[in-house]
């Protein structure tokens, strides 16, 4: 047989592009799905959903933490608290 691409099923032969879901065609689809899944999992393990969103912190909580760590005195805390609660 000289041109197998013209007569793909002559004598039991077939060409993978003529019948894409026979032979290597399935492996190409499965490989594409597997690579997509792997790429998706690698990307989202590095950049999880919602990672760019920051939690809004209450300014009063920040001042309370500074007071607890000893960075500011009680008088400074009361002064800042008055400014924040206006």
Secondary structure as the mmCIF struct_conf table of DSSP 4:
data_model
#
loop_
_struct_conf.conf_type_id
_struct_conf.id
_struct_conf.beg_label_comp_id
_struct_conf.beg_label_asym_id
_struct_conf.beg_label_seq_id
_struct_conf.end_label_comp_id
_struct_conf.end_label_asym_id
_struct_conf.end_label_seq_id
TURN_TY1_P TURN_TY1_P1 UNK A 4 UNK A 6
BEND BEND1 UNK A 7 UNK A 7
TURN_TY1_P TURN_TY1_P2 UNK A 8 UNK A 9
HELX_RH_3T_P HELX_RH_3T_P1 UNK A 10 UNK A 12
TURN_TY1_P TURN_TY1_P3 UNK A 16 UNK A 18
BEND BEND2 UNK A 19 UNK A 19
TURN_TY1_P TURN_TY1_P4 UNK A 20 UNK A 21
BEND BEND3 UNK A 22 UNK A 22
TURN_TY1_P TURN_TY1_P5 UNK A 23 UNK A 23
HELX_RH_AL_P HELX_RH_AL_P1 UNK A 24 UNK A 46
BEND BEND4 UNK A 47 UNK A 47
TURN_TY1_P TURN_TY1_P6 UNK A 49 UNK A 52
HELX_LH_PP_P HELX_LH_PP_P1 UNK A 53 UNK A 58
HELX_RH_AL_P HELX_RH_AL_P2 UNK A 59 UNK A 69
TURN_TY1_P TURN_TY1_P7 UNK A 70 UNK A 70
BEND BEND5 UNK A 71 UNK A 72
HELX_RH_AL_P HELX_RH_AL_P3 UNK A 74 UNK A 84
TURN_TY1_P TURN_TY1_P8 UNK A 85 UNK A 85
#
